[in-house]
């Protein structure tokens, strides 16, 4: 097996190597090229999911800050009265 092809030395289970070879044969590319293509697709999918998760986290942080604001305003007003 040439460099750039997936094999047992890559630490992949034999069933994964067999599926990768079948996928590569169907696309008429080397197993290494097929693996690179699948990795790129997985990277893109993960990046999209991460962007969505980060956006949700920002919305939750904003909602939490908004929920805390009235309580903080009450505490600050109470401290101002105490100082007077």
C-alpha positions as a printed Julia matrix, in Angstrom:
84×3 Matrix{Float64}:
   0.0    0.0    0.0
   1.43   3.37  -0.97
   1.69   6.41   1.22
  -1.6    8.33   1.26
  -3.72   5.17   1.33
  -5.52   4.1    4.47
  -4.28   0.9    5.99
  -4.01  -1.02   9.21
  -0.88   0.95  10.09
  -3.03   4.08  10.3
  -4.74   2.66  13.38
  -8.09   2.24  11.64
 -10.15  -0.88  12.37
 -10.24  -3.34   9.44
 -13.97  -2.82   8.86
 -13.41   0.93   8.53
 -10.57   0.34   6.07
 -12.83  -1.99   4.03
 -15.63   0.59   3.94
 -13.19   3.34   3.01
 -11.78   1.24   0.17
 -15.3    0.5   -1.1
 -16.19   4.2   -0.93
 -12.97   5.11  -2.74
 -13.57   2.5   -5.44
 -17.07   3.87  -6.04
 -15.65   7.37  -6.48
 -12.64   6.12  -8.46
 -10.11   7.75  -6.12
  -7.43   6.39  -3.81
  -8.45   5.51  -0.25
  -6.21   8.35   0.95
  -8.02  10.86  -1.26
 -11.37   9.49  -0.13
 -10.3    9.8    3.5
  -9.19  13.4    2.93
 -12.53  14.17   1.27
 -14.48  12.63   4.15
 -12.35  14.48   6.72
 -12.94  17.79   4.95
 -16.68  17.16   4.95
 -16.58  16.26   8.64
 -14.55  19.39   9.42
 -17.13  21.54   7.63
 -20.0   19.85   9.47
 -18.27  20.38  12.82
 -17.52  24.02  12.02
 -21.18  24.67  11.17
 -22.34  22.92  14.35
 -19.81  24.84  16.44
 -20.91  28.17  14.97
 -24.51  27.36  15.85
 -23.55  26.36  19.37
 -21.5   29.53  19.87
 -24.41  31.66  18.64
 -26.75  29.92  21.09
 -24.25  30.43  23.92
 -24.08  34.16  23.14
 -27.88  34.39  23.17
 -28.03  32.57  26.51
 -25.37  34.85  27.99
 -27.32  37.9   26.83
 -30.53  36.52  28.32
 -28.79  35.79  31.61
 -27.33  39.29  31.74
 -30.78  40.74  31.05
 -32.35  38.56  33.75
 -29.76  39.68  36.32
 -30.07  43.38  35.5
 -33.22  44.13  37.57
 -31.77  42.36  40.6
 -28.51  44.27  40.29
 -30.37  47.56  39.93
 -32.28  46.84  43.16
 -29.09  46.0   45.03
 -27.35  49.17  43.82
 -30.35  51.29  44.75
 -30.4   49.74  48.22
 -26.69  50.49  48.66
 -27.2   54.1   47.56
 -29.99  54.55  50.1
 -27.83  53.01  52.82
 -25.02  55.48  52.07
 -27.33  58.51  52.26
